[in-house]
Amino acid sequence: MLRSLAFAVAIGLAGVAAPAVAQDAPAAAGAQQQSPQAVVQTIADQLGQAIDGHQAELQKDHEKLIAVIDDVFLPHFDIDYASILVLGQHAREATPEQRERFAKAFYNSITHRYAEGLLNYTRGKVKVLPFTGDLDNKRSVVRTQVVLDDGKTLSVDYAFRKSKTGDWKAYDVIIEGISYVTNYRNQVDAEIRKDGVDKLITSLETQGDKALDTMKQDAGGK
């Protein structure tokens, strides 16, 4: 459960495979002026405000909990880029329609699986570490520590890239050295090689988070 919480928080910032329509959603106020570190801190604060005191209500209303995730996280995602990274080499083979369907189905599966982990989230669980680097570059990594209930910390790093409009958006998360994008890319690759991209998409659309279990098994449980 503790790692599920950390993973749930991490998923929110990973930016992996969200619905294509969300790409056109307006960015949060001042997002273009925010550094990657400020983006992470803003999301952590907004998440705490949305969750604190509302756990019981959100526990009963799963769709409202999903809406909280969408409202807080999606404006800060580099959705198109993250989706392409997860599909890997298969992104070149997939049609635009397939990529759009995959993005929406995969995002829905991930958020529904880990949404309830966020109910244990409270402000202060995410500590953004001091930044060292050059923000003039087009890519940056934000290092954070997620404080677990037992006081232990989990290292969670977020990979950002600068968009064409100049704002910073997340596209990958590295938990204890393991890249979220790479991990799921391996699982997606195994499933596509086995049954093809259409069957994978259909499986995600119809089975949701249960399809993720199948993907994990097919990838050797990594």
Secondary structure, DSSP 8 states (H G I E B T S, - for coil): -HHHHHHHHHHHHH--S--GGGGGS---TTGGG--HHHHHHHHHHHHHHHHTT-HHHHHH-HHHHHHHHHHHHGGGB-HHHHHHHHHTTHHHHS-HHHHHHHHHHHHHHHHHHHGGGGGG--TTSEEE----S-TTSSEEEEEEEEE-TTS-EEEEEEEEEE-TTS-EEEEEEEETTEEHHHHHHHHHHHHHHHH-HHHHHHHHHHHTHHHHHHHHHHTT--
